[in-house]
Amino acid sequence: MGRDLLGLGEGGDEAEVPAGRPTAERIERLFVGASPRYTRIQVASLARLPQELTERIWRALGFATLPDDTVAFTDADVAVLERVRAMMEGGLLDDRTVIRMARALGQTTARLAQWQAEIMIGAMLDPGRRPTDADLAAVMETSRRLLPDFERVLVHVWRAQLAAAGTRLLTLADITDEITPARLTLAVGFADLVSFTRVSRELDERGLAELVEGFESRASDVVAEHGGRMVKTLGDEVFFTAADPRTAAVIALDLVGAIRQYGPDVRIGLAYGPVLPIMGDVFGTTVNLAARLTAIARPGTVVADDRLAEALKDAPGVEVGRIRQRPARGLGVVQPYVLRRAGNH
């Protein structure tokens, strides 16, 4: 059950995976490497960190608290905790920052690992029949062979994403004069699949999975193409941000077309204003307003708030049309606007 606490320890064993049905111990050995040797008390002592802090790191990473006598930690766990201690002693990190970073890492990598495992299993196993021990052993062997390359790609993409995040912060700093502003002014948008509940009842599990993955992948492509950021996906809904109103409008209009080609319609709500960034997500009244406007939008349309519409008044390629005022739950009466491509009526 040993795990490399922060995903920074030594890689998995390069020995060939033996034939036969995989066991939990073999899976652990493949992906983590060294066998567990220490209890949670011992690993804290060896790393010379307070046990309370190591347990908080463990929970922040998303793992359950283990009994005192459970041997679950490896030499790699000790080495990583020693790195954490060195960063703290050097004044680079404090307790609160360590826990926040651990939580960000745990939540992100847990979803990534689950997603990748599902992709591999879906690609290699026939969903129409029960997998044999040989099938499972083949998945393990393929994972063993791909693991070193996946690890290198992961680190490269992570560094590239850090660079992109830094560039976005510098761009915002030019606008706000703050490198890490407590509040940002962003365009935010929700795209919602129309009639998802009804459609999901008509599909089997595989069809539903393909619908959701197709929607999310196409939406992610459109948002990335125009330099926006996909904040999160919620099955039948995606939430994105853009630095300026026109970018958000172009993303939304392209999304309508891209998803319509794929099959179902979407409805999209956009708003522009102050938001509060927390743990990679964004919150605030602007976000709530965009969500309410999504509910107002008709299938295949984009509806924006008055502030975003005002910013698009002279934007090329986009037309803004005022519609009647509507009540928005928790926000009173709002003035929505419909966005269209210039020349499309």
Secondary structure, DSSP 8 states (H G I E B T S, - for coil): ----TTS-S-----S---SS---HHHHHHHHH-S---B-HHHHHHHHTS-HHHHHHHHHHTT-----TT---B-HHHHHHHHHHHHHHHTTS--HHHHHHHHHHHHHHHHHHHHHHHHHHHHHHS-TTS---HHHHHHHHHHHHHHHHHHHHHHHHHHHHHHHHHHHHHHHHHHHHS-SS-SSEEEEEEEEEETTHHHHHHHS-HHHHHHHHHHHHHHHHHHHHHTT-EEEEE-SSEEEEEESSHHHHHHHHHHHHHHHHHHSS-EEEEEEEEEEEEETTEEESHHHHHHHHHHHHS-TT-EEE-HHHHHHTTT-TTEEEEE---EEETTTEEE--EEEEETT--
